[in-house]
Amino acid sequence: MGHTLEQFAAQCHNYIKAEPGPAGRAKVAALLQEVLKDKAFIDKHVDASVGERKILYEDPEFGFCILAHDYSDAKTSAPHDHAHSWAIYGQARGETQMRDYQLLEPASADKPGKVKETRSYKLTPGVAHVYNEGDLHSPKREGPTSLIRIEGTNMAKVKRFKYEPV
């Protein structure tokens, strides 16, 4: 049976309501992995028209967002966290090289923080990975990629500090 955005969002809501911390997010990530295998869902919600960021759903009670991302070219992001929030990256198409970092020096509004890479791994189609509050990471895409990502809050409205790898 195929997934609908409404059913997916409702189940995410239920998991977050029942377990608002990391345990609930792990359940959301497992559900996202199922959805990522649904070619019809991916084709319907993640195409070139979504661009690099399109909110598909924003939860009225908890504020989490389900987003589609479609990158037509290579792109590398600097190390970052999601401030007071969390995110789940779900690889729909292509491949993302992810790097995790250890915080060496905290960031401030005036000065970027310093981080050290601790590991590197690939997100391939069907894989979802949870980044909890404060988890520092950076994605690198060598070519076209598509993702379904869930943010704990709409990150477009959140001011974040910068980090530099050393």
Buried (B, 14 or more C-beta within 10 A) or exposed (E): EEBBBEBBBEBBBBBBEEBEEEEBBBBBBEBBBBBBEBEEBBEBBBEEEBEEEBEBBBBEEBBBBBBBBBBEEEBEEEBBBBBEBBBBBBBBBBBBBBBBBEBEEEBEEEEBBBBEBEEEEEBEBBBBBBBBBEBBBBBBBEEBBBBBBBBBBBBEEEEEBEBBBE
